[in-house]
Amino acid sequence: MVQNNTQNLALFDLDNTLLAGDSDYNWSLFLINEGLLDGAAHQARNEQFYQDYKNGTLDIYAFLEFQLKPLSQLPKKFLDELHQRYMEKVIRPMMTQKAQDLVNKHKAAGDLCLVITATNSFVTRPIAAAYGIDNLIGTDPEMVNGEYTGGVSGVPSFKEGKVTRINQWLAERGSALTDYATSYFYSDSHNDLPLMKLVSNPVAVDADEILSDYAKQQGWPQISLR
């Protein structure tokens, strides 16, 4: 289906953008608090990976091996029940009214809305749905016979991988980024600069220092959703 060129495209990063916090980092903490991971062994590595992400030095495949392994150790049915608790205990308090208002504004305008995040789609799909966004590109955990293997399926949606994945997603719909006269991408992170540079309307949201400085140089708008 070829998109009508008059429709705008609105892309949203999730962690520390629509959410006032990081769903990936907090998922590990949640599993530790639930007694499902060894805190002593897991928490230090979780902290280090989070710092690497913020510093722009994250080895995405090493991180995914670490982050997706627990999914392979628990049945999918149990994981889904666990995620419902995670949503209520951890995620909903991170969902801000300003973020919901922004999503609602784009939806009311008839824009094609999509969450694009490096965090895996098991964690993030219910969060995108809670904001009323049906379309999600996340890093996809590999599944075999309905259970997670701990591996990755396809290209992780991280840094340049977000460009690859959005191009693939749009191509499957019979369109391309250049077909949209107006395209927005809201993000907090300098890791998202490869995609931010390609849209017509990049917006820095509660931005890290590197992105904030770059946005100032480029004259990009900077907003807060907190």
N, C-alpha and C positions, 0 to 999 in steps of 0.2 A: 504494500500500500504506500503510494507516494504521498508525503505530507503536503498539505497546503502551505505554500511559502509564507502566507500571512500569519501562520501560527508561530508563536515564540517558543523557545526552548529554555527551560529553567532547570539547571543542574545544582544539586546541593551536596556538599560534603556533609558528613554526619558528625563525627567525633569532634567536640569542641567548636562545632559550627552550629548545626541545629540543636545538638545536645550541649549542655553546660557541663561537659565531662567527656570521658573516653570510654566507650562501651567495651572495647577490646581489653584494655588494661583492667577495668573493673570486673569483667567476666572472670578473669583469673583470681582476683581477690574474693569474688563471690564464691567460687569453687573451693577456695581455701577455707572461707568462713563456714561453708556447708560441710566441711570435713572430707571433701572429695579429693583434695590435693594436699600434699605435704608442704606446709607453709615454709618451713626452713629451707627446703630444697627449691621451691618454686618462686618464692617472692623476690629473692635477690635477682634472679634472671629476668623476671617480669619487669622489675625496676630498670635493669640495664637496657633491655630492649626498648623500653619507653623513652629513656634518655637518648638512645641511639636514634630513635625516630625523630625526636625533637631537634637533635643535632644534624639531621640529614645524612646519617651514616648507617642507617639500618640495613642489615642483610636480610632482605625480605624472606628468602627461602629458609634461612636459619630460624627466623622468627616463626614462620608458619609451621615448621616442623615441631617447634616448641608449643605453639598455641593450638594446633589442631590435634595433637596427640591425645589429649583428654577426651575429645569427641569419639575417638576410636575405642575408648575403654569403657564406654557406657552405652546402653541400648538407646536407639533413637527415640523410642516412646518415653523413656525416662528423661532424656535430654529435653524433649519438648515440654514435659511437665516442669522440669527445673527452670526452663526459660520463662515460663509464666510467672514463677516466683521472682526471678531476676527482674522481669519487667516491673512488677509491683514494688519490690523492695528498693531497687537501685535505679532503674531507667526512668520511670515516670517522674521522680523528683528532679531529674536532669532536664526534663522537657519544659522549655520556657514558653510563656504565652507569646512573647515577641517572635519566637521562631514559628509557632503555629500561625500567628497572624501573617507572617511573610509567606508561608506556604499557601495559606488561604487566599491571599491577594493574587498570587500567580494562578492558582486554580480558578478563581473567579474570572480572571482575564482570559481563560481558555488556553493557557500555556501548557505545553507538554512538560510535565514535571518528573524528575528522576533523581533519586539518591544515588550517588556514586562514591564508594568508600573502599578503602583498603581492607577494612575489617571484614571478616568472613560473613557470608550470607546467612549462615545459621543464626549468628548473633543478631544481624542487622535487619533481616527481612521483617520480623514482627515490629521493629522500631519504626521503620519506614511506613508500615501499614498503620501504626498508631498515629502518625502525622497525617494520614490520609493520602499517602503517596503509594501508588500501586507498582511503580517501576523502580527496580533496584538493580544496580550493578555493584556487587561485592566480590571479594575473592571467594571462589567457589570451592568448598571442601569436596574431595572425591568421595563418591558413594559406590558401594558394591552390594547388591542384594538388599537395598534399603537401609544399610548401615554405613557409618562413616569409617573410612580406612585410616585417617590421619594424614592422607596425602592431599595434594592440590589438583584441581581440575582446571585446565586452561591457564590463561595468563593472569597473574595476580593484578588487581586493579590498584596499583601503587606507582606513583611518579609517572613515568612515560607509559606505564601499563594502563593508566586511566585513559590516555589518548587512544591506545590500541582498542581497549574495550568499548569506549563510546563509539568509535568508528565502526566496530563490528556490530554493535547493537543497532545503530542507525541504518547500516547497510541492510540488516535483516528486515528493517521496516521500509526499505526502498528509498532511503534518503541519505543525506550526508550533512555534516555540520554546516557546510557552506550554503545549504538550502534554506537555512533559517536566517532571516534578515536580522533578527535580534536573538542572541543567545546569552544567557546569564550563567555564571558559575560562582557560587558562594563558598568560600573556604577560609579557614583560619591558618593554613599551613603552607610554608614555603615548599614543602614536598609536592604541592599541587600546582606549582608554577607552569609545568609543561602544558597542562590543560587550560589554566587560566589565561595563558598567552594566546590561545587559539579562539576563545569566545569573544563576542563583540562587547560584552558587558561583564568583565570580571569585578567581583566585589569581595574585598577583604573583610572578614568577620572576626572580631575579637582576635586579631591577627598576632602571630608570633613576631618577634622583633625583625627577623629577616624579611618576612612578607610585608610587614608594615612599612619598612624602609623602602622596599621595592615599589609598593603601591604609591607611596608619596612621590617617588621619582617619576612614576608613570601617570600620576594624576588619577589613579583609580579611587573610587569611593571606598571609605572604610566605615563600617557600622558595628554596632554591638547588638546582640540578641539576648543579652543577659538581663 
